[in-house]
């Protein structure tokens, strides 16, 4: 497990990696969960070949989108596609735990917009209820929405609406599947720097959650701020800031993080270009061993063409 001082309990379940920081809640030799984000859930009956490759690479968890719009394809008629059951069976057969992202809009409710009003939120909660009841005991992690902060990371009301959604959805999951871990946030780098994560804590979300998830990409931060060393330092600072704000360690799950190997501008800014492939490929082993990263733990980055890095201790 990759630890930072305090409780970065990250389950590296993301973009290419799943990372788990936890210094106080678990011993430093606690199991380290490495995950990937693999969009296989909607592809019908998976062959299992990809999951065998994941297992052989040391990956133990898979994150995927459980789209609301796929469950409610007709108004007020919620139905789980049989392929979702097969997906969970095959991943389990390969020793992989699963994280479902609960979210994205539904065209029958609020024209597909985020569930911020009471009617749309109620419809979203029905979808959450169906999934949690149907997959009780089979899904290890539920993550409530993905990167909610993107449109308005500085808007307090935007944060409050999300906090309300979290409280409702988490309560349903606790009732239906008490052994599942509930995550939320999926806070982008912009959201972290704009105070969105802090406002979530101020709105009391940790009363409902097992962990706050982050997507701390740094490849668009500019030279010397986009390296593994700079990233580790920043994560240590973020951890300390959130711990101070909460008055206790906050379990942090990095459900997305990567260094892309492609050279296209970032979709969000149309301006940033990731590091060149030679630069990225020279990064294995550069997340340093340091007291701030848990003393004896180091991270190994292995860029791939799909995304960017796996982490091992």
HELIX and SHEET records of a PDB file:
HELIX    1   1 UNK A   49  UNK A   56  1                                   8    
HELIX    2   2 UNK A   68  UNK A   71  1                                   4    
HELIX    3   3 UNK A   82  UNK A   93  1                                  12    
HELIX    4   4 UNK A  110  UNK A  112  5                                   3    
HELIX    5   5 UNK A  118  UNK A  134  1                                  17    
HELIX    6   6 UNK A  148  UNK A  150  5                                   3    
HELIX    7   7 UNK A  156  UNK A  176  1                                  21    
HELIX    8   8 UNK A  189  UNK A  193  1                                   5    
HELIX    9   9 UNK A  196  UNK A  202  1                                   7    
HELIX   10  10 UNK A  205  UNK A  207  5                                   3    
HELIX   11  11 UNK A  228  UNK A  246  1                                  19    
HELIX   12  12 UNK A  277  UNK A  281  1                                   5    
HELIX   13  13 UNK A  291  UNK A  293  5                                   3    
SHEET    1   A 8 UNK A  19  UNK A  20  0                                        
SHEET    2   A 8 UNK A 252  UNK A 254 -1                                        
SHEET    3   A 8 UNK A 211  UNK A 215  1                                        
SHEET    4   A 8 UNK A 181  UNK A 188  1                                        
SHEET    5   A 8 UNK A 141  UNK A 144  1                                        
SHEET    6   A 8 UNK A  97  UNK A 103  1                                        
SHEET    7   A 8 UNK A  61  UNK A  67  1                                        
SHEET    8   A 8 UNK A  35  UNK A  37  1                                        
END                                                                             
